[in-house]
Amino acid sequence: MALGSDVRDILDLETPDKDPVTKESLMNDSKKKKARKSDINSKRPEGMHRELWGLLWTDNKDSPPLVPSDNSQGYKQMKAKIGSSKVRPWKWMPFTNPARKDGTIFYHYRRVADEGKDYPFSRFNKTVDVPAYTDLEYQQHLHDDNWTRLETDTLFDLCKRFDLRFIVIQDKWDREKYKERSVEDLKERYYNVCNTLKKVRAPPGTEPKIKVFDAEHERRRKAQLTKLFERTPEQVEEEDNLIAELKKIELRKKEREKKTQDLQKLITAADSNIDSRRTDRKITKKKLPPQKTKEGLSNPETCGIKFPDFKQSGVSLRSQRMKLPASIGQKKMKAIEQVLEELSIEFNPMPCEEIVQNFNELRQDIVLLYELKLALANCEYEQQTMKHRYDTLRGIKTEVNMDVTPSSLPSTPIPGETSVSLLSGTPIGVSSTPNTPLIQVTESQDDSPTLKKGGEAVDVVGNADSLTTPNRKRKAAIEQSNLLKKIKQKS
Amino acid sequence: MMADVRQEPTVGGGRIKGLTIVKPIIYGNLARYFGKKREEDGHTHQWTVYVKPYKNEDLSIYVKKVHFKLHESYPNPNRVVTKPPYEVTETGWGEFEVIIKIYFNDPNGNEKPVTFYHLLKLFQSETDIMLGKKSLVAELYDELVFQDPTPAMQQLLTSVRPISLGAYKHETDFEEKREKTNNNLIAAKNKIRYEISELNERLKFAKQNISKLKKDIAQIEKVDDKSIISLIPQ
């Protein structure tokens, strides 16, 4: 196709040349971007989907396009629109590289327009500022016992040559002439010299900027990294295991701490419980924290179970007031059932008013007792672990009497097998011999005949689960403390 | 219309707050073994499920009807009884749960019906019952608690009329049972309370121990920390 400009060129018609194509016009042409400021920043109507609104109104258009868009360009490369201006001539010309010291003249093709300009790539010739010192300065400030003048000079020369690439410098270091120097040694000497020079040369009153280089730290850091790198796979595995164990220990620790907190509240609750019951019979009890108690803290977080309160008007069956709430867990229900069985009380006695009241109270007490037992088990466990730690730290076996009530029962050895007894006086966490007679406790408070009945060490919370979990936990804790000992010994 | 009735505080509309009327009832079933399995349908027992008042009174004054829902395999499983004796007699071969629903004669229609469940008991290991000489009795005690009834309802509930002229008693001696159960419960409560207080003591003691140990350990650790740092390998 004969364009106008081509025709003019052929015919050598003189027309003022439009400015030679600049880079900007080329680049901008191919991506015509009209940055029209959108004056109306309309808001998407509520309820309309974002995509729908996007179809109707994008950032710079305010009406739907009437002309269908042209998708033919698709995946093709955009052809650069070169434009129809005249060809720019190139010429073979000489140039010098200011980065070179010798001023050699080279030749290459360049645009005529660029003739005379500097070689553009010379600006990349950057060098590092390596300070130079005089003899006087050296004698006055830079003297060092480990470094001779010659060594220092070589060092600085190498630094200048290799642009402070210390790895290379260390490699180039002449081991026969001078003694073996590590990278840290070289760096240390270099930075010390630089800093001293800066301090000396700084005009009085100004603070020179000092590069801090801690050679010791660097040496240790690299030693540690090499150690880390050179670990065998077994060591890596062992480390991972230890870390996992540590996490588990921490987790359990947190749990136990939480439990001790609950414990505190339990104790206060149990205390206030018993006191309040001795005075007047209140039936409303609230559940344990972490649930929030709405009614003020007049009855501070008592524990137990709340029975559905049927104070509403209407007809109801008395037996419904005896129903257990649904939120009681399986374990507690089991515990209640076991105790009731032991006391030979049927699970659903005949619902008279008095019986219902007594029964509900009894069950609440049972739950409270169960929770206290659990808390006590936790406490004992914690005591054990602490004692263990104490012993390992001390390195001696102290004799701590752990399972002793104030009325001083005979002290018992650390358990292999424990039995959590609910109704008898046998202490928890006790006795490799499960038939230790319980005596002292009941003797001191000997009144009702029914107390003597509970003579056997009965397993109320006898499920395999609740029994062995404290057991298992204890064993796991002992293992972990052994692991900790190992770690300490290794270090 | 309903609004008018409610606005009038008395005269059968408003509830009497704080008033509770308790009507104890007995419900359950009798069952008797035929002695053999009946050929035609395989039934082995005859049973009667019933609801009776604990005291000698006529329930129909305040009870409109009693609805017994039997197992689906029975024709017409929904049996409604509108006057005493409130019972259903049937034959069968298996035990199932009967849903008993009592509807009340509330003139204002306020009282909702109460529902309860009874597992029909046919089998027992006592020889006489197994042989069919004696009937098996499975009855339970419960109480209908009317909380804040309307005056009209109260009227119905308090006008007691005996239903049988002669002696009125049940198969099970509930009085004795009540006495025994209550005593048991009270004894149990005391025992548990004692255990609780005991545990409390031990808990407190344990806690003291723990805090003491903690302190000791902390002290040792402080000393140890300083010495351990020197153990780090170079």
Interface residues (C-beta under 8 A of the other chain):
Chain A: R220 T260 L263 L266 I267 A270 D271 N273 I274 R277 F310 K311 Q312 S313 G314 V315 S316 L317 R318 S319 R321 V339 L343 S344 I345 E346 P349 M350 P351 C352 E353 E354 I355 N358 F359 E361 L362 D365 I366 L368 L369 L372 K373 A375 L376 C379 E380 E382 Q383 M386 K387 R389 Y390 L393 R394 V400 M402 V404 T405 P406 L422 L423 G425 P427 V441 Q445 S448 T450 L451 G454 K488 S491
Chain B: R15 K17 V22 P24 F104 N110 E111 K112 V114 F116 L140 Y141 D142 E143 L144 V145 F146 Q147 D148 P149 F174 K177 R178 T181 N182 N184 L185 I186 A187 A188 K189 N190 K191 I192 R193 Y194 E195 I196 S197 E198 L199 N200 E201 R202 L203 K204 F205 A206 K207 N209 I210 L213 K214 D216 I217 I220 E221 D224 I228 L231 I232 P233 Q234
